[in-house]
């Protein structure tokens, strides 16, 4: 019963956050398992998941001028995870 209350409080807090902020916090904790269950995926797949998440955050910037052009998106996806900056 207590666990249900904790889960409800967590859900309430999560819903009050702006979605990209929630993703940022999730990435900071390196807990992408909340977004997508990563049980049984390889390190390469996990890296791709993190890249896609970071690139997605770049692509949804409020100001269109801050969004990368498609050729930059491709470069970001082909490059290393360590080279990607958090927007």
C-alpha positions in Angstrom: 0.0 0.0 0.0 2.8 2.4 0.9 4.6 1.6 -2.4 1.4 2.6 -4.3 1.5 6.0 -2.6 5.2 6.5 -3.4 4.5 5.6 -7.1 1.5 8.0 -7.2 3.7 10.8 -5.8 6.4 10.1 -8.3 3.9 10.1 -11.1 2.5 13.4 -9.9 5.9 15.0 -9.7 6.9 13.7 -13.1 3.7 15.0 -14.7 4.4 18.5 -13.3 7.8 18.6 -15.0 8.2 19.8 -18.5 8.9 16.6 -20.5 12.4 17.7 -21.8 13.4 18.6 -18.2 12.4 15.1 -17.1 14.6 13.6 -19.8 17.5 15.8 -18.8 17.1 14.7 -15.2 16.9 11.1 -16.3 20.1 11.4 -18.4 21.9 13.1 -15.6 21.2 10.1 -13.4 22.1 7.8 -16.3 18.8 6.0 -15.6 17.4 5.7 -19.1 15.7 2.6 -18.0 12.7 4.7 -16.8 12.1 5.9 -20.3 12.8 2.6 -22.1 13.5 -0.7 -20.4 17.0 -1.6 -21.3 17.0 -5.1 -20.0 18.9 -7.3 -22.4 20.2 -4.7 -24.8 23.8 -4.4 -25.7 26.1 -1.5 -24.8 26.0 -0.5 -28.5 22.2 -0.3 -28.4 22.3 1.6 -25.1 24.8 4.1 -26.6 22.5 4.5 -29.7 19.5 5.1 -27.3 21.4 7.8 -25.5 22.5 9.4 -28.8 19.0 9.4 -30.1 17.8 11.0 -26.9 20.4 13.8 -27.0 19.9 14.5 -30.6 16.1 14.5 -30.0 16.6 17.1 -27.3 18.6 19.3 -29.8 15.8 18.9 -32.4 13.1 20.1 -30.1 14.7 23.4 -29.0 12.2 26.2 -28.5 14.0 28.4 -30.9 14.2 27.0 -34.4 17.6 28.7 -34.9 19.0 26.5 -32.1 17.9 23.3 -33.8 20.6 21.5 -35.9 20.2 21.1 -39.6 19.7 17.5 -40.9 23.3 17.1 -42.0 24.4 18.0 -38.4 21.9 15.5 -37.0 23.4 12.8 -39.2 26.9 13.8 -38.0 25.8 13.7 -34.4 24.3 10.2 -34.8 27.4 8.9 -36.6 29.8 10.4 -34.1 30.7 9.3 -30.7 28.4 9.7 -27.7 31.2 11.5 -25.8 31.4 14.2 -28.5 27.7 15.1 -28.0 26.9 18.0 -25.8 23.7 18.4 -23.9 21.7 21.3 -25.4 
